[in-house]
């Protein structure tokens, strides 16, 4: 719960980059598109019970995204935990693929022909 508790200490339009670094440390990642967007990640696992056969169980999966303005003042902070990450809806539209490929047998035979020609003795 380190990230969840620490992010509450940051105030939008008041905190700056130095405050964020002092509270959370250096970011785990910075956005490629927006240079003023930092990402912090916290993931905690523990060993499962007998009925889980000792496999790791995810306890925390927290992500904090902080966005700054040009002067380094915190403009927005978005906190996600493992429960609200499941709420995201993805588009159901699919892109049609118009590329026609031959059957498996067709491609296999073509590959076999190429190998035979490449291994044939040269005159």
N, C-alpha and C positions, 0 to 999 in steps of 0.2 A: 504494500500500500504506500510505498515511498513516493511514487510519482503522483498518485491521487492526492495525498496530503500536501505535498509541496506545491502542486499547481494551484491550490487554493490560496496560497500566499501571494501569487502574482495578480496584480490589478490591471485591467485593461485601461488604456490611456494614462496610466501612471507609471507603471514599471517600464524599464528600458532593457536593452540587451545585457548590460552589466548586471542588473538585478537577476535576470534569468540565469546567467552563467553562475552567479553567486549561489543561487538556490538549487539549481539542477545540474550544474557543470556544463561541459561542452556538449553540443547536440550530437546525437548518434548519426544524424543525417541532415543534409541541407537540400532543399528543393533544387532541382536542376533548372526549372523554368523561372521560379521566383527566388532571387538570391536572399530575400528577407523572410523566408519561411524555413523554420527549423522544426525537426521532428525528434521527439524523445520516445524511446521504446522501453517498456519494462515487461519482462516475461518471467514467471515463476512456475517451476514444475516441482512435483513431489512424487515419491514412489506410491503406487497404488496399493490397494488392499488385496487380500487373497483372491477375491472374486474378479479382480482386474488382472490377475496373474503377475503382479509386480510391475506392470507397465507404468510408465510415467503418466501422471495426470496433470493437466494444465490448471493451475490455481489462479494465476493472474496473467492477463494479456492486455496491458494498458498501453495506449498510444496517446501522446500529447503533441498537437500541432500548434505552434505559435507563429504568428505573423506580425511583422514589424512594418512601420512606415519608413520613409526615406531617412528620417532623423533617428531611427532606432527605438522609437516608442512602441510598446506593445499595443497592437490594434485589435488582435483577435486571438483567442485561445480555444482550441477544440479538443476535448478530452473524450476518448473512446475506451471502453472496457470490453471484455469478451462478451458481455450480454448485449450491449447495443451495437456491436459490430455485425450481429446477425440480422439486424433490421434493414440492412441495405438491400435495395432492389436493383437488379441489373436489367438492362434492356433485353427484351425477349426477341427483338428483331434479329434475323439472321441474314447475312450477306450470301446471296446466291453465288455458287461457284459454277461458272459456265465452262470450265476447262473439262474437256472430255478425255478420259483415259481409257485405254483398251482394257480388256479383261486381264485377269492375273495370268491365264494361260498364254495370252498373246504377248504380254511383256516378258514372261519367262522364256518363251521360244525365241524372241528377238534377242534377249541377253545371251542365250545359248549360241545363236548364230554368230554374234559378235565375237564370242570367245573362240569358236571354231575357226573363224577367219583370221583372228590374231595369232592363233597357234599353228596355222597351216604353214608348211614349208614354202619358202620364197624361191621362185625360179629365176 
